[in-house]
């Protein structure tokens, strides 16, 4: 199955209001939080320490919550630079060296996404895939309450409610990165080396934060995974976003990849929740877009793409991008990937839990 984030609410499914943000930290307090993160990060680079990694994650959460209480008034996206997009490409492919906030904005406005080849080195991607396997094993052998280098369930500070979505994530072949302080640290380090902190902040025109609920380590089994067309904006709401969809293994042919509509959609499309069938057999999902509608939006079924990804490649897109998991039970391999949604502090999704980046 595919996991979609449900509206946060009580265990019985009843909705709750967005928690009030914590009181805004003063400028000096915010600076101190970030300075402590940076100091502990340097210590942990020199000598890895699980206790430090837990502390860093907690401080990032507190810094993210503070940022939400002090959002900028009128952030602006980077000015799009259409001239630097590859000529005639249905799907723009760029190297990390070619990627700028302006080109990224142009690619998203014209094609809905940008494909970055080699965001991570292939060897590093393969090592990360193996580490995700260890996180899955650690979750299976303990209940998440005791310390484990690979798995320890994260609970946010008040006023954020306790995390309730782990069974849904597990059913979809995922582990929240925040539930593995070790791998969250390594992910942040990899993104920092790639220059993503600067790039994403300049793209959004404001400080970006990850969401605990939308930063997921994935191991996708083709035998149990069924895709459905969707836009994440259906359940995220009116946000300012960028998703870094990073594959750690070869996918798109022998392992589940993505089917994509490589064009800009500027609004949330009708879904199964509005009475639109999302499959030929009449199945209805409240977040799913009907395949015939996806084909019409694409301009025909032949305009839908299924890219081939190598380990370390990344697809960057926002909450209006139309896509689905591309899976076939005959595929012999699982796909390892990391899905990391970044949001501007001015329009962070309601009820989600922030992690400063």
N, C-alpha and C positions, 0 to 999 in steps of 0.2 A: 504493500500500500504506500501511498504518498502521505506525508504528514503536512497538515496545514494548521497554522496557529489558530486555536479557538479563542473566542473572546474571553479575556480573563474574568473569572468570577468565582463564586463559591463552589465547593466540591459537587453540589447538586446541579451545577450548571447555571444557576441564576447569576445574572450580571452584577458586577459591583462597579462603583464609580472609580475613576482614576484616583490613586492615592495622592494626597497633597504632597508636593515636593518638600524636602527638608528646608529649613531656613537657609537662605543664601549665605555662604561663607563670605567673609570679607576678602578683599583682594589679597591681603597678607596671608590669610588662612589658606586660600586657594593655591597661592604660590608655594606655601609650605607643603601641602599635600603632593603637588607635582614634584617638588624638590625631593621629598622622601621617596617617592616612586623611583625617580632617576637614580638616587643614591643606592637604594636597595638593589636596583637592576644592575648597577655596576658591580656590586658585591657578588651578586648571583652569577654574573658572567664569569667572574674569576673562579668561583667555587660554587657549584650548584647545591642548593639547600632547600628541601621541600618546605621548611617552615618559612623561609624568606618568600618563596613563591606564593604561599597562601597569604602572607602579609601584603605582598604587592597587589594581588588580585583584590583584596579587601580595600586597599587604599584607592585602587583604580575605580572601584564601585563608588566609594564616597566622593571621589573627585568628579565622577560622571554625574552623580546625583546633584552635587553642588552646581555643576555647569547648567543643568536643566533649570535651576532656580534663578539663573542669571543669563537668559538667552539674549542674543543681539536683537535689536529692534527690526531691522530691515536688511537681512543678508541677501546677497545677490550671487547667483551662479557665475562661474567663469564665462567670459565672453566667447562664444563658439568660433573656432577657426576652421571653417569648412575647406579652405584652400589646401590644408595639409592632410586631408583625408585621402586615402588611396583612390586613384581615378577608376571609376567603373566597377568598384567592388560591391557585391551584394552584402558582404559582411566585411567590414574593415578589420584587417589584421595588422597589428603594430608590434614592434619590439618595445621593451621597457624603455630603451633609450629614446624612442620616438614619441613616447607618451607624455603629453602635457595636459593640464586641466582644460585648456582651450580646445585641444583636439578631442579629448574625451567628451566634452560637452557637445561638440559638433557631431561626433559619432552617435551619441545617444539621441540627439534631436533628429538625425536623419535616418539612422538604422536601428535605433532602439538599444544598441549595445556596441561594445568594442571588444575584439578578441586580442588578448595580449599573449604572444608566444614567449615562453620562458620566463614568466614572472619569478619562478623558482628554478634553480638548477635541477635537472632531472634526477641526479643522485640524491639531492636533498629532499625532493618530493617523494622518492621511493622510501627513504628513511622515515619520513613523516607518516607515510602510509602504514609502515610497520608499527610505529608508535600508536597510531589509532587502534590497530589490532590489540595492542596491550591494554589500551583504555577499555575496550569492550570486554576483554577477559577480566580486568579488575572489577568492573561493574558486576559481572556474573558471579564472582567469588565472594562478594561482601555486600553489605546493605547500604554502603555509602556514608554511614555515620562515623566510622573510624578513619584515621588517616591512612592514605595510600598514595604513593607517588603518582599513580596514574588515574585514580578516581576517588574523589571526595565531594559529596554533594554540596553545592553552594547555596546558601540561603541569604537573601539580601537583608540589609538593615531596614528597620522601620523608617518610614511608614509603608514601604513596599510590602505587599503580602507575600506569604510563603509561596515557593514555586510549586505549581500543581501539574505541570505538563509532561513530566518525565515519562510516564507510560506511553503517551502518544509519540514522543520522540523515539523511544526504544522500539516501538512497533514499526517505525519507518526506517529503521537501520541507522539511528543517530545517537550521539552522545553530545550534550551541551559542552562546549569548550570550557565553560566556567566550572564544570564538574570535574575537570582535570587541570588543576593549577599548574602542573608541570607542562602540559601541552599548550595551555593558554599563554604561559610565559614564552614558550618557543614560537608560537604563532606571532605574538607581538614583536618578537625579535626579528623574525623573518620579514614581516611587513615593514619594520623600521629600516632594515637593510635595503629593501626594495624601494624605499622612498615614499611609501604610501601615505604616511602620516601627513607629510607636507602636501602631497598631491591631492588627497581627499579633502583636506581643509581648504585648499585653494579652489578646488572644484565646487564645493558647497558654499564657499564664501563665509564660512563660520567654523567654529570648533565642532569636530565630529565625535560621536560616541558610538560604541558598539552596543548591541542589546544582548543580554544573557539569553533571551528567548529566541534570538535569531542569529546566533553564532554557533554552528553545529558541525561536529566531526561526523562524517558519514561513511558508512560501508553499505553500499546498495547492492542487494542480491537480485539478479534478474529473475529468479524463480518466484519471488514474492512481491515484486515491484510492478505497479501499474501506473502509468502516467495519466495526467489529466491536464488539459489546457487551463492556464490560470494567469492572473496578474496578482502579485502580492499586495498591490494597493487595495484589493477587495477587502482584506482584513487588517491591513496596516492603517488605513485611513489617509488623511491629508498630511503627508509627511514630506520631508526633504531627505532623499535617500541615495545610497549607492551600495550595490551588492558586489562583493568580490567573490565570484564563484570559481574556486581554485581546484583543479583536478590533480590528484596525486598519482593517478595511474592512467594508462592508455584507455580511452573510452570513445564510444560513438559507433563502434562496429562490433567488437567482441565483448564489450561491457556496456552497461547502461550509460547513455550520454544525455544530450538535450535535443529536443526538437524546438526550433525557434522561428518566430516571425520577424525577419530582419527589417523591420520598418517601425517608425515611431507611431505609437498609439497614444493619443493625448487625453484619454479619459478611461474610466473603468467600464468595461463592457458588461452587458447583461450576462447573468450566470444562472446556474441551476436553482439557486435560492429564489430567483424571480420566475420560476416555472419554465426554464429553458432546459430541454434534455441535453445531457452532456455526453451521451454515447448513443450509438445506433439502436441499442437494446432498450433505450428509454431510461437508463440509470440517471438519477438526479443527485447532484452534489451542490451544496449551497454556495461553494466558491468556484465551481468549475465552469469554463466557457465551452459551449457546444462545438464539436469539431467542424461542423459546416460553417459556423460563424468565424472560427479561426481561419479557415480556408478563404473565406470572403475577405477578411481583413488583410490576409497575406497577398491577395490578388490572384489566388488560385493555388491548388494543392502543390503545383510544381515550384512555387515560390517559397515553400517551407523548407528550411535547411536543417540538416543534421550534421553539424561539424564533427570532424575527427580531432580529438584532443590528445596531446602527448602529456606525460607527467610534467607538472609545473606550469602548464598553460592556465590562463584565467579568462573568464568572460565577465565583463563589467557591465552592469545595467541597473536600472532603477525600478521603482515599484509599479510602473505602468507597462513594463516589458511583458509580452505575451509569449509563453513558453510552456513546455511540459517535459517531464522525464521521458527519455526515449529508451524503452526497454523491451526486450523480447525474451521469453523464457528459454529460448534456444541459445542465447548468449552464454558462453562458457565461463565468463569471469565476472567477479564483483567489481564495482567501481569504488575507489576511495577518493574522497573529496572533502573540502572544507567550504562551508557557506558562511560568509561573514557580511552581515548587513550593518552599514554605518548610517547614522542619522544626524542631521543638524540639530543642535540643541534647541533651536527655535521651533522645530516641529518634530519632536521625538514622539514615537507612537504611544498612544495612551495605554497605561497599565503595564508597559514593558519596563525591564530593569536595565539601567544604564551601566556601562563600563567605559571609563575614560580611555581614549586612544592617544 
